[in-house]
Amino acid sequence: MAATLFIKANNRPAEHSVSVRMYDTFLKSYKEAHPDDPVMQVNLFQEQLPYLGDTMITGNYKFANGLALTPKEQAEQTSVRKHLEQFLTADKVVIAFPLWNLTVPAVLHTYLDYLHQPRKTFQYTAEGLVGLLTAKKVALLNARGGVYGDLEELAVNFVKKHLQVFGIRDITTIVIEGHNQYPDRSRAIIAEGLRNTDRAAKMF
């Protein structure tokens, strides 16, 4: 059995969101193919996610060094540690997100900020950062209405960079793109992408 964490970073209804349809498709197929795996789900838009700033940075330092926290720092650390520990506990992680205005939704950026914790997800060495989560497996589900070159795309690449800092290299990426750029082929593009999503879930 593998504990699997599903993270949704889109609060639009499925009929209006391809990435949400990818999430639903992957989740259904995964449960059917891996009935014994415990599944956790997090909808980031339903969470209270304070932004990274002075209070959180100071709180991170104090928490790591066993120092007393102010009530505000403690409140933010409760949220940070909740999501960090859940991520650390999962053997496999699935993240579904759209490309919005050239990047990821703000809630996903904030969530990734919570995971940057020395001695938890990475450590500093004389040679630089070394990731500590090398055994973790991740699937990225992304939808974008246009077609972007690999070097120009700023959402999937953004998330991958964070995961690589944590030492995660086993990353499956499923992308549906071009359904807005090519409206005459939109239904076919989405249908084929969802079939790929279904197949990927069975093998994940």
Secondary structure, 3 states (H helix, E strand, C coil): CCCEEEEECCCCCHHHCHHHHHHHHHHHHHHHHCCCCCEEEEEHHHCCCCCCCHHHHHHHHHHHCCCCCCHHHHHHHHHHHHHHHHHHHCCEEEEEEECECCECCHHHHHHHHHHCCECCCEEEECCEEEECCCCCEEEEEEEECCCCCCCCCCCHHHHHHHHHHCCCCEEEEEEEECCCCCHHHHHHHHHHHHHHHHHHHHHC
